[in-house]
Amino acid sequence: MEQEGKRLNKYIADAGYCSRHEADRLIEAGRVEIRRKSRKGEAEKPALKGIPGDRVFHGDTVYVNGHELPKKEPERVYYLYHKPRGVICTLDRSERGNIADAADLPQGITYAGRLDKDSSGLLLLTNDGEMVNQMMRASSFHEKEYLCTVDKPITEAFVQSMRSGVKIRLDDDEHLKKNPHGVYVTTRPCRVKKTGERSFSIVLTQGYNRQIRRMSASCGYNVVSLKRTRLMHLTLGDLKAGQMRQLKGPEVMRLKEAVTGSPRSKTGSRKEAVFSGKTDTHQKKSGTKRDDKRRI
């Protein structure tokens, strides 16, 4: 560990517990504790609640939800998982239908590429918290591809609107904390292709909460089914719902190269309008910083 200590959220991610973004939420929720190393001759110090910005030093012990994190970083593992519809992307085993129980995840394995309960498809499961953090950055422009079915025939106007970017309202808990009326954003330009009378494929380079559902609703459509088929170069292949397989050797090397390379989408410019009742110009400046922290 660095002489000056390691940031608490990074320490939790490096231990393979979750991503840095998720670690921040655990810290803010008061679910992380640090027991500082006692000096020679001193009684053992009690564990204290971690706060954002805390650092962990050699000899300190960190607890998340009451469980001690290993001081030695574990061997990194990577799995592709086909999340079935109905499974919730949460590691909280007290919540019914959680992914930890559904995929029988061992301690320290988390997911990259959150999908909502009603969606299915590809997730990356890993204990490499730093990789998850890099993949989750919208500024990396990593591609995610989906197949979507809606409730009525698709028109060319719908396809063009989705391609160009749609103004949507984000009203999940995270954004309501910033603005009680929600935060309005215009999605990035993306690739959309009609695949049937009521179905289309879409490639995103960002990942707002329930983004495709919100985009479709803004255009007057309701999503009937949604499946992610690709995450960067990783594809669902012939994995059936509930199945997983481990990435090995060259696959892991290629994944690491793809993540650290941070490829930019040809269709994805950095222009992204954000609105919340103030002028568009003001929000564009503040919205760019938030962009790096969004889930994929």
Backbone as numpy.savetxt, mean C-alpha at the origin, in Angstrom:
# Nx Ny Nz CAx CAy CAz Cx Cy Cz
23.27 -1.41 13.59 22.43 -0.22 13.59 23.30 1.02 13.59
22.86 2.09 12.96 23.63 3.30 12.87 23.93 3.85 14.27
25.08 4.52 14.40 25.50 5.06 15.67 24.45 6.01 16.24
23.81 6.80 15.38 22.82 7.76 15.84 21.44 7.14 15.99
21.34 5.82 15.79 20.07 5.14 15.93 19.31 5.09 14.62
18.27 4.27 14.60 17.44 4.09 13.40 16.04 4.59 13.71
15.44 5.29 12.76 14.08 5.79 12.97 13.15 4.62 13.29
12.23 4.87 14.22 11.37 3.81 14.73 10.56 3.14 13.62
10.01 3.92 12.69 9.21 3.31 11.63 10.07 2.43 10.72
11.30 2.84 10.47 12.21 2.05 9.64 12.64 0.78 10.37
12.84 0.89 11.69 13.23 -0.29 12.49 12.13 -1.36 12.41
10.87 -0.91 12.52 9.75 -1.86 12.46 9.67 -2.49 11.07
9.87 -1.67 10.03 9.84 -2.20 8.65 10.98 -3.18 8.42
12.18 -2.83 8.88 13.34 -3.71 8.69 13.19 -5.03 9.45
12.41 -5.00 10.51 12.16 -6.24 11.26 11.16 -7.12 10.53
10.60 -6.61 9.43 9.66 -7.40 8.62 8.25 -7.38 9.13
7.94 -6.47 10.07 6.59 -6.48 10.64 5.56 -5.88 9.68
5.89 -4.78 9.06 4.98 -4.11 8.14 5.75 -3.03 7.38
5.06 -2.28 6.54 5.70 -1.20 5.82 5.93 -0.01 6.74
6.75 0.95 6.31 6.98 2.15 7.11 5.69 2.95 7.28
4.90 3.01 6.21 3.64 3.75 6.28 2.71 3.15 7.32
2.60 1.82 7.32 1.76 1.14 8.30 2.36 1.30 9.70
3.70 1.28 9.81 4.35 1.48 11.10 4.00 2.85 11.68
3.96 3.87 10.82 3.58 5.21 11.28 2.20 5.20 11.91
1.28 4.46 11.30 -0.08 4.40 11.83 -0.11 3.66 13.17
0.70 2.60 13.30 0.76 1.86 14.56 1.34 2.74 15.67
2.36 3.53 15.31 2.97 4.43 16.29 1.97 5.47 16.75
1.27 6.09 15.81 0.29 7.12 16.14 -0.86 6.56 16.96
-1.17 5.27 16.77 -2.26 4.62 17.52 -1.81 4.18 18.91
-0.53 4.40 19.25 -0.03 4.02 20.58 0.20 2.54 20.75
0.41 1.83 19.64 0.57 0.37 19.72 2.02 -0.07 19.65
2.94 0.90 19.75 4.37 0.61 19.72 5.03 1.11 21.00
5.88 0.28 21.58 6.60 0.64 22.80 8.10 0.40 22.61
8.90 1.20 23.32 10.36 1.04 23.28 10.87 0.90 24.71
11.66 -0.14 24.95 12.35 -0.27 26.24 13.81 0.07 26.00
14.24 1.20 26.58 15.60 1.65 26.39 16.58 0.79 27.17
17.76 0.59 26.58 18.81 -0.17 27.25 19.24 0.55 28.52
19.30 -0.17 29.62 19.72 0.42 30.88 21.24 0.54 30.94
21.70 1.60 31.57 23.14 1.75 31.77 23.59 0.82 32.88
24.87 0.55 32.94 25.42 -0.35 33.92 25.06 0.12 35.32
24.50 -0.80 36.12 24.15 -0.48 37.49 22.74 0.06 37.65
22.07 0.42 36.53 20.71 0.95 36.62 19.68 -0.17 36.55
18.54 0.05 37.18 17.45 -0.92 37.09 16.87 -0.86 35.68
16.27 -1.98 35.26 15.69 -2.01 33.91 14.59 -0.97 33.79
14.64 -0.22 32.71 13.67 0.84 32.49 12.37 0.28 31.93
11.24 0.88 32.29 9.96 0.41 31.73 9.85 0.79 30.26
9.03 0.04 29.54 8.81 0.36 28.13 7.93 1.60 28.04
8.27 2.50 27.11 7.52 3.73 26.91 6.87 3.73 25.53
5.74 4.41 25.41 5.06 4.51 24.12 5.95 5.22 23.11
6.09 4.63 21.93 6.85 5.28 20.88 6.07 6.44 20.31
6.77 7.45 19.83 6.13 8.60 19.20 6.77 8.80 17.83
6.06 9.45 16.90 6.64 9.70 15.58 7.97 10.43 15.70
8.98 9.93 14.97 10.30 10.55 14.99 11.25 9.90 15.98
10.75 9.02 16.84 11.62 8.31 17.79 12.70 7.54 17.04
13.84 7.34 17.72 14.92 6.52 17.17 15.20 5.35 18.10
15.63 4.25 17.50 15.96 3.04 18.24 17.47 2.88 18.21
18.07 2.68 19.40 19.52 2.55 19.52 19.91 1.13 19.88
21.17 0.82 19.70 21.68 -0.53 20.00 21.33 -0.91 21.44
20.72 -2.08 21.58 20.34 -2.57 22.90 18.91 -2.27 23.26
18.24 -1.35 22.54 16.82 -1.06 22.80 15.96 -2.23 22.33
14.79 -2.36 22.93 13.84 -3.40 22.55 12.53 -2.74 22.14
12.00 -3.16 21.01 10.76 -2.58 20.49 9.64 -3.62 20.53
8.47 -3.18 20.97 7.30 -4.05 21.04 6.19 -3.45 20.18
5.54 -4.29 19.39 4.38 -3.88 18.59 3.21 -4.76 19.00
2.14 -4.12 19.44 0.98 -4.86 19.93 1.38 -5.86 21.02
2.37 -5.48 21.82 2.80 -6.32 22.93 3.80 -7.40 22.57
4.12 -7.54 21.28 5.06 -8.58 20.85 6.44 -7.97 20.59
7.48 -8.61 21.13 8.83 -8.10 20.95 9.31 -8.36 19.52
9.87 -7.34 18.90 10.42 -7.49 17.56 11.84 -8.06 17.65
12.19 -8.95 16.71 13.56 -9.49 16.72 14.58 -8.40 16.43
15.72 -8.47 17.12 16.75 -7.47 16.92 17.56 -7.76 15.66
17.55 -9.00 15.22 18.27 -9.39 14.01 17.28 -9.41 12.85
17.65 -8.78 11.75 16.77 -8.77 10.58 16.61 -10.18 10.02
15.39 -10.59 9.72 15.15 -11.96 9.22 15.56 -12.12 7.76
15.68 -13.36 7.34 15.92 -13.64 5.92 14.68 -13.20 5.14
14.91 -12.51 4.03 13.79 -11.97 3.26 13.13 -13.05 2.40
11.80 -13.05 2.41 11.03 -13.98 1.59 9.97 -13.20 0.84
9.57 -13.73 -0.33 8.62 -13.03 -1.21 7.65 -14.06 -1.80
6.36 -13.77 -1.69 5.34 -14.67 -2.21 4.34 -13.89 -3.07
3.83 -14.53 -4.10 2.69 -14.01 -4.84 1.45 -14.69 -4.29
0.40 -13.90 -4.06 -0.82 -14.44 -3.46 -2.03 -13.94 -4.23
-2.95 -14.84 -4.51 -4.21 -14.48 -5.17 -5.26 -14.27 -4.07
-5.47 -13.01 -3.73 -6.44 -12.70 -2.68 -7.87 -12.95 -3.17
-8.63 -13.77 -2.45 -10.02 -13.98 -2.85 -10.88 -12.78 -2.45
-11.99 -12.63 -3.11 -12.96 -11.61 -2.72 -13.49 -11.94 -1.32
-13.63 -10.95 -0.48 -14.12 -11.17 0.88 -13.04 -11.14 1.94
-11.78 -11.29 1.52 -10.65 -11.24 2.46 -10.24 -9.78 2.65
-9.98 -9.39 3.89 -9.65 -8.01 4.23 -8.14 -7.86 4.39
-7.57 -6.85 3.78 -6.13 -6.60 3.90 -5.83 -5.93 5.24
-5.79 -6.75 6.27 -5.37 -6.33 7.60 -4.68 -7.50 8.28
-3.68 -7.18 9.10 -2.96 -8.21 9.84 -3.56 -8.40 11.23
-4.62 -7.67 11.52 -5.29 -7.77 12.82 -6.16 -9.03 12.83
-5.69 -10.04 13.53 -6.40 -11.33 13.53 -7.72 -11.28 14.29
-7.97 -10.20 15.01 -9.25 -10.08 15.71 -10.37 -9.68 14.75
-9.99 -9.21 13.55 -10.99 -8.82 12.55 -11.32 -10.01 11.66
-12.57 -10.33 11.59 -13.02 -11.50 10.83 -12.69 -11.34 9.35
-12.16 -12.41 8.74 -11.83 -12.39 7.32 -10.49 -11.76 7.02
-9.61 -11.58 8.04 -8.32 -10.93 7.83 -7.39 -11.78 6.97
-6.48 -11.10 6.28 -5.57 -11.79 5.37 -4.56 -12.67 6.09
-4.21 -12.30 7.33 -3.25 -13.10 8.09 -3.75 -14.52 8.30
-5.03 -14.67 8.62 -5.62 -16.00 8.80 -5.90 -16.67 7.45
-6.42 -15.89 6.50 -6.79 -16.46 5.20 -5.59 -17.06 4.48
-4.44 -16.36 4.54 -3.23 -16.85 3.87 -2.30 -17.60 4.82
-2.72 -17.74 6.09 -1.92 -18.41 7.11 -0.51 -17.81 7.17
-0.46 -16.48 7.35 0.82 -15.77 7.32 1.57 -15.94 8.64
2.84 -16.24 8.57 3.65 -16.27 9.80 3.92 -14.85 10.27
4.35 -14.71 11.52 4.66 -13.39 12.08 5.72 -12.70 11.22
5.51 -11.43 10.95 6.51 -10.66 10.21 6.23 -10.53 8.73
5.28 -11.28 8.19 4.94 -11.18 6.78 3.82 -10.16 6.60
4.01 -9.23 5.69 3.00 -8.22 5.40 2.71 -8.22 3.90
1.90 -7.30 3.44 1.49 -7.28 2.04 1.85 -5.96 1.39
2.10 -6.02 0.10 2.30 -4.82 -0.71 1.23 -4.84 -1.79
0.49 -3.77 -1.89 -0.55 -3.72 -2.90 -1.91 -4.02 -2.32
-2.34 -3.21 -1.35 -3.62 -3.41 -0.68 -4.78 -3.47 -1.67
-5.68 -4.43 -1.46 -6.92 -4.53 -2.22 -8.08 -4.46 -1.25
-9.18 -3.82 -1.65 -10.31 -3.74 -0.73 -11.02 -5.09 -0.64
-11.90 -5.21 0.33 -12.57 -6.48 0.63 -13.28 -7.07 -0.57
-13.91 -6.22 -1.38 -14.73 -6.71 -2.49 -13.94 -6.98 -3.76
-12.61 -6.73 -3.72 -11.76 -6.97 -4.89 -10.92 -8.23 -4.68
-10.47 -8.78 -5.78 -9.61 -9.97 -5.73 -8.36 -9.70 -6.56
-7.43 -10.67 -6.50 -6.28 -10.56 -7.38 -4.94 -10.57 -6.68
-3.94 -10.06 -7.39 -2.54 -10.23 -7.02 -2.08 -9.33 -5.88
-1.43 -9.95 -4.89 -0.74 -9.25 -3.82 0.66 -9.82 -3.72
1.62 -9.00 -3.29 2.95 -9.48 -2.93 3.00 -9.56 -1.42
3.34 -10.74 -0.90 3.49 -10.95 0.54 4.98 -11.08 0.84
5.47 -10.34 1.84 6.90 -10.33 2.12 7.18 -9.83 3.53
8.37 -10.12 4.03 8.83 -9.52 5.29 9.87 -8.45 5.02
9.98 -8.01 3.77 10.91 -6.96 3.38 10.16 -5.62 3.45
10.14 -5.04 4.64 9.38 -3.82 4.84 9.88 -2.65 4.01
11.20 -2.59 3.77 11.75 -1.49 2.99 11.29 -1.58 1.54
11.22 -2.81 1.00 10.73 -2.96 -0.37 9.26 -2.54 -0.47
8.46 -2.93 0.52 7.06 -2.54 0.53 6.95 -1.02 0.53
7.79 -0.37 1.33 7.77 1.09 1.41 8.08 1.71 0.05
9.07 1.17 -0.65 9.44 1.70 -1.97 8.33 1.45 -2.99
7.72 0.28 -2.94 6.66 -0.04 -3.88 5.43 0.83 -3.66
5.19 1.25 -2.43 3.99 2.00 -2.10 4.07 3.46 -2.51
5.25 3.93 -2.83 5.40 5.33 -3.21 4.78 5.58 -4.59
3.78 6.42 -4.62 3.16 6.74 -5.91 4.14 7.45 -6.82
5.16 8.12 -6.24 6.15 8.84 -7.04 7.02 7.90 -7.86
6.99 6.59 -7.54 7.76 5.62 -8.32 7.08 5.23 -9.62
5.78 5.53 -9.73 5.01 5.25 -10.95 5.01 3.76 -11.31
5.00 2.89 -10.31 4.91 1.46 -10.59 3.51 1.12 -11.10
3.43 0.27 -12.12 2.14 -0.04 -12.74 1.39 -1.15 -12.02
0.08 -0.99 -11.94 -0.83 -2.02 -11.47 -1.96 -2.17 -12.49
-2.21 -3.40 -12.93 -3.24 -3.63 -13.96 -4.42 -4.39 -13.38
-5.62 -4.00 -13.82 -6.85 -4.58 -13.29 -7.83 -4.91 -14.42
-8.66 -5.90 -14.16 -9.81 -6.20 -15.01 -11.06 -5.82 -14.24
-11.93 -5.06 -14.87 -13.10 -4.52 -14.17 -14.37 -4.74 -14.98
-15.45 -5.10 -14.27 -16.77 -5.22 -14.88 -17.70 -4.22 -14.20
-18.48 -3.51 -15.00 -19.40 -2.50 -14.46 -20.84 -2.88 -14.76
-21.77 -2.03 -14.29 -23.18 -2.41 -14.29 -23.97 -2.02 -15.54
-23.30 -1.42 -16.52 -24.02 -1.06 -17.75 -23.03 -0.95 -18.90
-23.51 -0.90 -20.14 -22.61 -0.87 -21.29 -21.65 0.32 -21.24
-20.41 0.03 -21.63 -19.36 1.04 -21.60 -19.38 1.86 -22.89
-19.30 3.16 -22.73 -19.27 4.06 -23.88 -17.86 4.57 -24.12
-17.63 5.14 -25.28 -16.33 5.72 -25.59 -16.06 6.93 -24.68
-17.11 7.65 -24.33 -16.96 8.81 -23.44 -16.45 8.37 -22.07
-16.94 7.23 -21.59 -16.47 6.69 -20.30 -14.99 6.35 -20.39
-14.59 5.66 -21.45 -13.19 5.26 -21.62 -12.29 6.49 -21.66
-12.68 7.50 -22.43 -11.87 8.71 -22.55 -11.77 9.46 -21.22
-12.87 9.51 -20.47 -12.85 10.19 -19.17 -11.91 9.48 -18.20
-11.99 8.16 -18.17 -11.12 7.39 -17.27 -9.66 7.56 -17.65
-9.38 7.59 -18.97 -8.01 7.75 -19.44 -7.43 9.11 -19.05
-8.26 10.13 -19.15 -7.78 11.50 -18.97 -7.54 11.86 -17.52
-8.23 11.18 -16.59 -8.15 11.53 -15.18 -9.50 12.01 -14.69
-9.90 11.53 -13.52 -11.23 11.80 -12.99 -11.11 12.45 -11.61
-11.93 13.43 -11.36 -11.97 14.06 -10.04 -12.76 13.18 -9.09
-12.13 12.78 -7.98 -12.78 11.90 -7.01 -12.62 12.49 -5.61
-13.50 12.07 -4.72 -13.45 12.51 -3.32 -12.94 11.37 -2.44
-11.91 11.64 -1.66 -11.35 10.66 -0.73 -11.91 10.95 0.65
-12.73 10.02 1.16 -13.37 10.24 2.44 -13.10 9.11 3.43
-11.96 8.42 3.26 -11.57 7.41 4.24 -11.02 8.12 5.47
-10.81 7.38 6.55 -10.40 7.97 7.82 -9.13 8.80 7.70
-8.16 8.29 6.92 -6.88 8.99 6.79 -7.06 10.39 6.22
-7.93 10.54 5.22 -8.11 11.85 4.58 -9.10 12.73 5.34
-10.05 12.13 6.06 -10.98 12.92 6.84 -10.28 13.61 8.01
-9.16 13.04 8.46 -8.37 13.69 9.51 -7.77 15.00 8.99
-7.46 15.04 7.70 -6.88 16.24 7.10 -7.95 17.28 6.77
-9.11 16.78 6.38 -10.19 17.69 6.02 -11.51 16.97 6.32
-12.34 17.51 7.22 -13.58 16.83 7.61 -14.57 16.65 6.46
-14.36 17.38 5.37 -15.23 17.24 4.20 -14.62 16.32 3.13
-13.48 15.73 3.45 -12.80 14.89 2.48 -11.83 15.68 1.63
-11.02 14.97 0.89 -10.02 15.58 0.02 -10.35 15.21 -1.43
-10.39 16.20 -2.31 -10.68 15.96 -3.71 -9.39 15.94 -4.52
-9.26 14.94 -5.38 -8.08 14.81 -6.22 -8.51 14.49 -7.64
-7.66 14.80 -8.58 -7.86 14.36 -9.96 -6.82 13.29 -10.25
-7.28 12.13 -10.65 -6.38 11.00 -10.85 -5.46 11.22 -12.05
-4.35 10.53 -12.05 -3.40 10.63 -13.16 -3.99 10.04 -14.44
-3.53 10.52 -15.58 -3.88 9.85 -16.83 -3.44 8.38 -16.75
-4.20 7.50 -17.37 -3.90 6.07 -17.28 -4.32 5.37 -18.57
-3.96 4.11 -18.68 -4.32 3.33 -19.87 -5.60 2.55 -19.59
-6.58 2.70 -20.47 -7.86 2.01 -20.33 -8.21 1.38 -21.68
-8.66 0.12 -21.65 -9.04 -0.58 -22.88 -10.34 -1.33 -22.64
-11.31 -1.09 -23.50 -12.57 -1.81 -23.41 -12.34 -3.27 -23.81
-12.77 -4.22 -22.98 -12.56 -5.65 -23.27 -13.87 -6.40 -23.50
-14.98 -5.76 -23.28 -16.29 -6.37 -23.48 -17.36 -5.30 -23.36
-18.61 -5.69 -23.52 -19.69 -4.70 -23.47 -19.69 -3.94 -22.14
-19.39 -4.67 -21.04 -19.42 -4.05 -19.72 -18.10 -4.25 -18.96
-17.04 -4.54 -19.67 -15.77 -4.80 -18.99 -14.63 -4.00 -19.64
-13.61 -3.72 -18.85 -12.44 -3.00 -19.35 -11.22 -3.35 -18.52
-10.04 -3.12 -19.10 -8.79 -3.25 -18.36 -8.26 -1.85 -18.11
-7.57 -1.67 -16.98 -7.04 -0.36 -16.63 -5.68 -0.52 -15.96
-4.73 0.34 -16.31 -3.38 0.32 -15.74 -3.17 1.63 -15.00
-2.97 1.53 -13.68 -2.76 2.70 -12.83 -1.31 2.80 -12.40
-0.88 4.02 -12.09 0.46 4.22 -11.53 0.35 4.90 -10.16
-0.82 4.82 -9.56 -1.04 5.31 -8.20 -2.08 4.40 -7.58
-2.41 4.62 -6.33 -3.33 3.70 -5.69 -4.12 4.32 -4.56
-4.99 5.26 -4.87 -5.88 5.80 -3.85 -6.82 4.71 -3.36
-7.33 4.88 -2.16 -8.27 3.94 -1.60 -9.49 3.80 -2.50
-9.78 2.56 -2.94 -10.92 2.25 -3.81 -10.95 3.15 -5.05
-9.78 3.38 -5.62 -9.65 4.37 -6.70 -10.51 4.05 -7.91
-10.44 2.83 -8.41 -11.19 2.49 -9.63 -12.69 2.57 -9.38
-13.12 2.16 -8.22 -14.54 2.25 -7.88 -14.98 3.72 -7.83
-14.15 4.57 -7.25 -14.48 5.99 -7.15 -14.46 6.64 -8.53
-13.46 6.28 -9.36 -13.39 6.83 -10.71 -14.63 6.44 -11.51
-14.99 5.17 -11.44 -16.15 4.69 -12.20 -17.42 5.38 -11.74
-17.57 5.53 -10.42 -18.77 6.17 -9.87 -18.87 7.63 -10.33
-17.73 8.31 -10.43 -17.73 9.70 -10.89 -18.19 9.81 -12.33
-18.03 8.71 -13.08 -18.46 8.69 -14.48 -19.84 8.06 -14.65
-20.52 7.77 -13.52 -21.87 7.25 -13.59 -21.99 5.74 -13.67
-20.93 5.02 -13.31 -20.92 3.55 -13.37 -20.64 2.97 -11.98
-21.18 1.78 -11.73 -20.88 1.04 -10.51 -20.08 -0.21 -10.85
-19.04 -0.48 -10.08 -18.20 -1.64 -10.32 -18.88 -2.89 -9.78
-18.97 -3.92 -10.61 -19.57 -5.19 -10.23 -18.49 -6.15 -9.75
-17.37 -6.19 -10.45 -16.24 -7.04 -10.04 -14.94 -6.36 -10.42
-13.90 -6.61 -9.62 -12.61 -5.99 -9.85 -11.50 -6.96 -9.44
-10.58 -7.21 -10.38 -9.47 -8.14 -10.11 -8.16 -7.52 -10.57
-7.15 -7.54 -9.71 -5.81 -7.10 -10.12 -5.09 -8.29 -10.74
-4.56 -8.10 -11.95 -3.87 -9.18 -12.67 -2.37 -8.97 -12.74
-1.91 -7.73 -12.46 -0.46 -7.46 -12.57 -0.05 -6.40 -11.57
1.13 -6.59 -11.01 1.77 -5.63 -10.12 3.19 -5.45 -10.62
3.48 -4.30 -11.26 4.73 -4.09 -11.99 4.84 -5.19 -13.06
5.91 -6.00 -13.02 6.07 -7.08 -14.00 5.50 -8.40 -13.49
5.09 -8.45 -12.23 4.56 -9.67 -11.63 3.11 -9.88 -12.08
2.78 -11.09 -12.52 1.44 -11.37 -13.01 0.78 -12.47 -12.20
-0.54 -12.46 -12.20 -1.31 -13.44 -11.46 -1.12 -14.85 -12.02
-0.93 -14.93 -13.34 -0.70 -16.24 -13.96 -1.86 -17.19 -13.72
-1.53 -18.45 -13.38 -2.58 -19.44 -13.17 -2.87 -19.67 -11.69
-2.44 -18.74 -10.82 -2.76 -18.86 -9.40 -4.26 -18.76 -9.20
-4.83 -19.73 -8.54 -6.26 -19.71 -8.24 -6.49 -18.94 -6.94
-7.70 -18.47 -6.75 -8.03 -17.70 -5.56 -7.63 -18.47 -4.30
-6.87 -17.81 -3.42 -6.42 -18.43 -2.17 -5.07 -19.09 -2.27
-4.52 -19.24 -3.49 -3.22 -19.89 -3.66 -2.09 -18.86 -3.60
-0.88 -19.35 -3.26 0.30 -18.50 -3.29 1.50 -19.33 -3.75
2.53 -18.64 -4.22 3.78 -19.30 -4.56 4.94 -18.39 -4.20
6.06 -18.99 -3.86 7.22 -18.22 -3.44 8.08 -17.83 -4.64
8.57 -16.59 -4.63 9.53 -16.14 -5.63 10.93 -16.57 -5.20
11.71 -17.03 -6.16 13.05 -17.49 -5.82 14.07 -17.01 -6.85
15.33 -16.99 -6.44 16.45 -16.74 -7.34 16.28 -15.56 -8.25
16.29 -15.81 -9.57 16.22 -14.73 -10.56 14.97 -13.87 -10.41
13.85 -14.46 -9.97 12.61 -13.70 -9.80 12.78 -12.62 -8.73
13.46 -12.98 -7.63 13.69 -12.02 -6.55 14.64 -10.92 -7.02
15.69 -11.31 -7.75 16.64 -10.33 -8.25 15.95 -9.34 -9.19
15.11 -9.85 -10.07 14.40 -8.97 -11.00 13.45 -8.03 -10.26
12.80 -8.56 -9.23 11.88 -7.74 -8.44 12.63 -6.59 -7.76
13.76 -6.89 -7.17 14.54 -5.85 -6.49 15.03 -4.80 -7.48
15.45 -5.24 -8.66 15.90 -4.29 -9.68 14.74 -3.41 -10.14
13.56 -4.00 -10.28 12.39 -3.24 -10.74 11.97 -2.20 -9.70
12.05 -2.57 -8.43 11.63 -1.65 -7.37 12.62 -0.51 -7.21
13.89 -0.81 -7.17 14.90 0.24 -6.97 15.07 1.10 -8.21
14.69 0.54 -9.38 14.81 1.31 -10.62 13.76 2.40 -10.73
12.62 2.25 -9.97 11.54 3.23 -9.97 11.16 3.69 -11.37
10.73 2.75 -12.23 10.37 3.13 -13.60 9.22 4.10 -13.64
9.24 5.03 -14.59 8.16 5.99 -14.79 7.23 5.49 -15.89
5.96 5.62 -15.69 5.00 5.26 -16.73 5.04 6.28 -17.85
4.93 5.79 -19.08 4.91 6.71 -20.22 3.66 7.58 -20.19
2.57 7.02 -19.63 1.33 7.79 -19.60 1.24 8.64 -18.36
2.08 8.41 -17.36 1.93 9.08 -16.08 2.85 10.27 -15.94
2.36 11.44 -16.09 3.15 12.64 -15.82 3.05 12.93 -14.34
3.87 13.87 -13.85 3.82 14.23 -12.44 2.69 15.21 -12.15
1.96 15.62 -13.20 0.89 16.58 -12.98 -0.28 15.88 -12.31
-0.72 16.43 -11.19 -1.83 15.82 -10.47 -2.55 16.88 -9.67
-3.74 17.23 -10.10 -4.46 18.32 -9.45 -5.13 17.81 -8.19
-5.02 18.57 -7.11 -5.63 18.21 -5.84 -6.48 19.39 -5.36
-7.72 19.10 -4.95 -8.63 20.16 -4.56 -9.23 19.87 -3.20
-9.44 20.87 -2.37 -10.15 20.69 -1.10 -10.80 22.00 -0.66
-11.28 22.75 -1.63 -11.97 23.98 -1.30 -11.09 25.20 -1.44
-9.75 25.01 -1.52 -8.84 26.14 -1.73 -8.52 26.21 -3.21
-7.65 27.12 -3.59 -7.32 27.25 -5.00 -6.56 26.04 -5.47
-6.71 25.69 -6.74 -6.03 24.53 -7.31 -4.53 24.69 -7.22
-4.01 25.89 -7.43 -2.57 26.11 -7.42 -1.99 25.78 -6.06
-2.66 26.22 -4.99 -2.18 25.94 -3.64 -2.15 24.44 -3.38
-3.19 23.75 -3.80 -3.28 22.33 -3.51 -2.34 21.51 -4.33
-1.98 21.93 -5.52 -1.01 21.19 -6.31 0.33 21.13 -5.59
0.70 22.23 -4.96 1.98 22.27 -4.26 1.97 21.35 -3.06
0.90 21.38 -2.27 0.85 20.54 -1.09 0.56 19.10 -1.44
-0.18 18.87 -2.53 -0.55 17.51 -2.91 0.63 16.69 -3.38
1.65 17.32 -3.96 2.79 16.59 -4.47 3.52 15.87 -3.36
3.65 16.50 -2.19 4.34 15.88 -1.07 3.58 14.69 -0.55
2.22 14.80 -0.50 1.42 13.68 0.00 1.52 12.48 -0.92
1.80 12.72 -2.19 1.75 11.67 -3.20 2.66 10.50 -2.87
3.83 10.76 -2.25 4.79 9.70 -1.98 4.32 8.75 -0.90
3.27 9.10 -0.13 2.87 8.30 1.00 1.63 7.46 0.72
1.12 7.51 -0.49 -0.10 6.79 -0.76 0.14 5.31 -0.92
-0.91 4.55 -0.62 -0.81 3.11 -0.81 -0.87 2.80 -2.29
-0.25 1.68 -2.65 -0.31 1.29 -4.02 -1.61 0.57 -4.34
